[in-house]
Amino acid sequence: MKNIRRIAAVLAFILCLAALVSCGGSTPTVEEIKKRGTITMATNASFPPFEFTDGVDETGATKYVGIDIEIFKEIAKDLGVNYEVMDMEFAGIIGAVQTGKADLGIAGMSVTDERKKSVDFTVEYFTSQNVIVVPVSNTEINTAADVEGKIIAVQTGTTSDMFASSEDFCPGATVQRYGSFIDAASAVKTGKADLMVVDIMTAAEILAQNDDLRQLEEPLADEAYAIAVQKGNTTLLEAVNSTLNRLISEGKIGQYVEQYTTASEG
Ligand code: ARG
């Protein structure tokens, strides 16, 4: 009787493992992706100029545009496959890459030590900083030191969230988490939050639309954007690195930045 129970337990364990592997424990190697004929990108498309939506196409499908989308198209082109954008919560992107639900995480994603524990990163393709945005009417917040005890709006799971949540940088602050920086900006505009912390390029896009918001001059620490790949998926990492290195050496990244930045249209 004991033996039967033990065997049943072992069987159940094996079944669980098999289920784990079949639903999302897979590794999307370059070979796999070519066989499938499509590469997928997990992103959060509320982050201009890197990824945002621009209406719908002839078939009624959402049009995704921006610097990261251009990079993704080039990766697909170099691999000779189609591409598909998977728009999701920013906080879900790492998990989607980890489980193989998406092949790549391309989301203006800053390389951090914490994230490196869960995914591998490609070469860096853009240097950024976070900045502080306040209402024009607020004359009291002028340096990073003034955020102490304030209500800070951020996008959930971003480096802004990490900064605002840190007692070292923002002692006594209350963090309000939103699904996008656009929603965080609304909270600042309507006085629900005192300030927001956001990537500098996205801040510029938000400011271009909202003349009642201003940005503090002094940026926070430097960050670098890279593409997230499932840990140990070296064939894909190398393929993406070769496309990125090509785009960097051809000056393409700079061109995309110019193409999608409102301030440079003009
Ligand atoms: N660079 C920041 C980070 O890595 C924010 C990225 C937000 N990206 C987005 N697509 N919403 O945490």
Residues whose N, C-alpha, C, O or C-beta is under 5 A from the ligand:
A	BS01	LIG	N44 S46 F47 F90 A107 G108 M109 S110 G157 T158 T159 D199
